[in-house]
């Protein structure tokens, strides 16, 4: 996992290190260390929480086929 890029994506989406830390229940310093590359292998629970936050914040929702056909009609 490229943790540095994951943190960078979250920041690009408008989240501060403090907001990210609050969302994943860790300190801002931990997020800073991951984002700077100083920490390359965060603990499992933190990594899992970061991946889930990234999925929620940075992934566009997929449209269902029914919605897509309704919009195109």
ROMARRO-291696 format. One record per residue (C-alpha): y, x, z; residue number from 1. Coordinates in nm, 2 decimals, always signed. Each point is the difference from the previous one (the first is absolute). Layout:
residues N
{y Y; x X; z Z; seq NUM}
...
***
This chain:
residues 73
{y +0.00; x +0.00; z +0.00; seq 1}
{y +0.35; x +0.13; z -0.09; seq 2}
{y +0.17; x -0.10; z +0.33; seq 3}
{y +0.33; x +0.16; z -0.10; seq 4}
{y +0.02; x -0.22; z -0.30; seq 5}
{y -0.10; x -0.31; z +0.20; seq 6}
{y +0.29; x +0.06; z +0.24; seq 7}
{y +0.23; x +0.07; z -0.29; seq 8}
{y -0.10; x -0.33; z -0.16; seq 9}
{y +0.07; x -0.19; z +0.32; seq 10}
{y +0.34; x +0.16; z +0.03; seq 11}
{y +0.08; x -0.07; z -0.36; seq 12}
{y -0.08; x -0.37; z +0.07; seq 13}
{y +0.28; x +0.01; z +0.26; seq 14}
{y -0.19; x +0.07; z +0.32; seq 15}
{y +0.14; x +0.26; z +0.24; seq 16}
{y -0.23; x +0.24; z +0.19; seq 17}
{y +0.08; x -0.19; z +0.32; seq 18}
{y -0.10; x -0.33; z -0.17; seq 19}
{y -0.32; x +0.15; z -0.13; seq 20}
{y -0.08; x +0.14; z +0.34; seq 21}
{y +0.05; x -0.34; z +0.17; seq 22}
{y -0.21; x -0.17; z -0.26; seq 23}
{y -0.30; x +0.23; z +0.06; seq 24}
{y +0.05; x +0.06; z +0.37; seq 25}
{y +0.08; x +0.37; z +0.01; seq 26}
{y +0.31; x +0.22; z +0.05; seq 27}
{y +0.26; x +0.07; z -0.26; seq 28}
{y -0.08; x +0.37; z +0.04; seq 29}
{y -0.36; x -0.06; z -0.12; seq 30}
{y +0.13; x -0.18; z -0.31; seq 31}
{y +0.24; x +0.29; z -0.06; seq 32}
{y -0.28; x +0.25; z +0.03; seq 33}
{y -0.22; x -0.19; z -0.24; seq 34}
{y +0.29; x -0.05; z -0.25; seq 35}
{y +0.09; x +0.37; z +0.01; seq 36}
{y -0.36; x +0.11; z -0.05; seq 37}
{y -0.03; x +0.17; z +0.34; seq 38}
{y -0.27; x -0.25; z +0.09; seq 39}
{y -0.25; x -0.03; z -0.28; seq 40}
{y -0.28; x -0.19; z +0.18; seq 41}
{y +0.12; x -0.27; z +0.23; seq 42}
{y -0.23; x -0.17; z +0.25; seq 43}
{y -0.22; x -0.27; z -0.15; seq 44}
{y +0.18; x -0.30; z +0.16; seq 45}
{y +0.34; x +0.13; z -0.11; seq 46}
{y -0.12; x +0.07; z -0.35; seq 47}
{y -0.15; x -0.35; z -0.03; seq 48}
{y +0.32; x -0.16; z +0.13; seq 49}
{y +0.21; x +0.20; z -0.25; seq 50}
{y -0.22; x -0.10; z -0.29; seq 51}
{y +0.01; x -0.37; z +0.10; seq 52}
{y +0.38; x +0.02; z +0.03; seq 53}
{y +0.03; x +0.17; z -0.34; seq 54}
{y -0.22; x -0.27; z -0.15; seq 55}
{y +0.22; x -0.28; z +0.14; seq 56}
{y +0.33; x +0.16; z -0.08; seq 57}
{y -0.06; x +0.19; z -0.33; seq 58}
{y -0.26; x -0.21; z -0.18; seq 59}
{y +0.12; x -0.28; z -0.22; seq 60}
{y -0.19; x -0.32; z +0.05; seq 61}
{y -0.23; x -0.10; z -0.28; seq 62}
{y +0.06; x -0.33; z -0.17; seq 63}
{y -0.29; x -0.23; z -0.04; seq 64}
{y -0.11; x -0.10; z -0.35; seq 65}
{y +0.10; x -0.36; z +0.07; seq 66}
{y +0.35; x +0.10; z +0.11; seq 67}
{y +0.03; x +0.23; z -0.30; seq 68}
{y -0.10; x -0.28; z -0.24; seq 69}
{y +0.23; x -0.25; z +0.17; seq 70}
{y +0.30; x +0.24; z -0.04; seq 71}
{y -0.07; x +0.07; z -0.36; seq 72}
{y -0.02; x -0.37; z -0.09; seq 73}
***
